[in-house]
Amino acid sequence: MQKNYSASDIKILEGLDAVRTRPGMYIGTTSSRGLHHILWEIVDNAMDEAANGFADSIAVEIFTDGSISVSDNGRGIPVDIHPETGYSGVEVVFTQLHAGGKFDNESYTHSGGLHGVGASVTNALSEWLTVEVYKHQTTYRMEFESRLEDGKMKSGVPKYKLFDTGVSSEHTGTMVRFKPDKTVFETVNFSLDTISKRLKELAFLNKGVKITLTDNRVLTGDINNKKPLSREFYYEGGIADYVKYLNETKSPAFDTPIHLIGEHSKIHFEVAMQYTDAYTENIFSYVNNIPTSEGGMHETGFKMALTKVLNDQLRKNGLLKDKESNLLGDDFREGLTAVLSIKMQNIQFEGQTKTKLGNPEAKTAVDHMTQEGLEKYFADAKNKPVLDAILKKALLAARVREAARKEKEIVRAQKSIENFNLVGKLSSCTGKKPELNELFIVEGDSAGGTAKQARNRSFQAILPLRGKPLNAEKSRIDKVLANEEIRTIISALGCGISGDFNVDDLNYHKVIILSDADQDGAHIRAILLTFFFRYMKDLISNGNVYIGLPPLYKISRRDVSEYLYDEVALAEARQRLGSTATIQRYKGLGEMSAEQLWSTTMDPNRRTLVRVSIEDAASAEKLVSVLMGDAVELRKNYIIENADFNKEDAFSEIVK
């Protein structure tokens, strides 16, 4: 372990340039997601100290003035003079892009920072930023600000050079506090929920690291003893605790997750896995604490090894005969919840999203370590009940797969007789370009009839549902495929499901759920989203799924009419138009005329849609399980704590 960390360890690749002018190039977006991105950059720096063994405590604090701070008890940013620039290490880190101690694998064996732009970009997009470094038994301080110079806004300008405050410090570490620039971001309001989820995830991935979150905007306690809301995340079991947390809503096949740890070719490997009574697989993978939602080479290696070892065990235990074919990987992954975390150097990602690991050496290393770890685990006689439970579940999954295969063949066959299958249901559009076409999935025949009259048939298709589809969370794939409403949706979309899903075959690039603004409508939305999440997840990941927003009210006075979408807007309109205004409450889409439905909900120039997205795969998995599974008490608690039906979901994006 390297004990000295000085300014000479910081490598500079280029200077700070136009971050404020083109923030999207560096943080992707200036929405709430981008706001939190500049926080993650500072959190990741602190976490890299912890992940490399130099810190065990991180604190995040939100202040009432809109600023936020991140503190750690690591080594502290270097304060000595950088040999190439003549500036202190602190000034280099916060004013130079691609400057940091993570490019040569000497100061950090691995890091979550991908490009070395973090601290400088956070500085450039803040009104002000303050750094305190605790080192050499003293406290160093430096401040930066954005200000006008010669008629131009300059970002991240040092107010003064780094100086020794003379305040003694018994510990080492770094504190960074910054206030995001409201002229850059669409919102500068940090989300307690978003930050909590990420910090909890990091605590799971880094066992033994204590992470605290304090929000001074929220006071708790009785009237005489108010104090800021505080949360602490600490998991001694690490990712094994993570798997238990993810499976809280399910019935595990065995109590203690299988937990394997190893190192091969300088790649540190850790996986925790547990089977449940669920019907789908959930593998959450990470590299250097970065979520890899699209998987990659490490996931491939894990799946290959799991399939090989378990097929070997089936034959060893006489459950597969010599003449019988091996089971498929899907059979061994039904009901599996696994968290796979590796730490390595020189990460290579595929594509623009940076969420799929491309290093081939990761596949080899993870395959080797998974095989070795599982073989050793199953060789222990005390783990025989665990092995028996896994093999029994896999054999059942294989039988169900065969039944599902027959159902899929029926669904495929239905494509050739689609007009017969969808007669009286789908009103298709005349347009031949899927990228321009829209499919409205509408609740009920009444609303479907209105929507068919309202639509522009050149690019809008209507599919009325005559009953509630099956809840895919509680059913195996063979039962899902046997449900008439689900089969109708699959036939209309034309892109298959699960392993057969191919987004290139999608008939409509906008799939819009349009249901009534009541409890039944909300339930249908939830059921449809659950089906898409479980069996057409790429449909959501690719941004093809939307929720239509019909108005709740129409308020009229003389020749003035307005459509309103929530209670707040209604109250404002009442005050503006007076008590003589008439109010119509739309209980269902069928109560609207075709003209009203078109102008408020279907006209691309006037409507509002909510695009459904998955920001955090593990959180989405837990939420779907809680809301749509069998854990009644957890669902009740979640609704009591979180339900606010007047507020848009934090994981959705409003689009026109």
KABELUR-V337890 format. One line per field, one symbol per residue. psi: psi as a letter, one per 30 degrees, with the letter a starting at -180 (. if undefined). A space follows every 50 residues. Layout:
BEGIN
psi=???
END
This chain:
BEGIN
psi=kkfkjlfffkkkellkjgeeeieffegelgaeeeefefeeeeeeeeeeee fggflgkkkkkklfgflklkklhafkkkflkkfefglleeeeeffklhkl ggfggefkfllfkefgfdeeeeefglelkkkkkjlhglkkkkkllklkjh gkkkkhkkfllkljffklkfllakkkkljkjffekekgjkjeeeeeeeee eeeefikfkkkkkkjffjklllffiklkkkkkjkjffbfeeeeeefgefl jkflekkkjkklkkhgjkkkkkkkkaglglljkjlkkhgkkifgbaeeee eeeeeeeeeeeeeeeeggfklefklllleeefgkgkkkkkklkllhkklk affhgjkfjffeeeeeeeeeeeeeeeeffkefgeeeeeeeeeeeeeeeee eeeeeeeeeeeeefefheeeegkfdkjllfkgjeffkkjjjkjleeeeee eeefljfffklkjkkflklkjffgkleeeeffkeeeeeeeeeeggalbfg kjffgkfjfjjjkjllhaeeeeeeeeeeeeeeeefhefeeefgfklkkil lelkkkjcgkkkkkfleeeeeeeeeeflffkkkkkjflfffkleeeeeff ffjffflkljkkljejeeeeeeeeeeffafieeeeeeeeeefkjggkkkf glkkl.
END
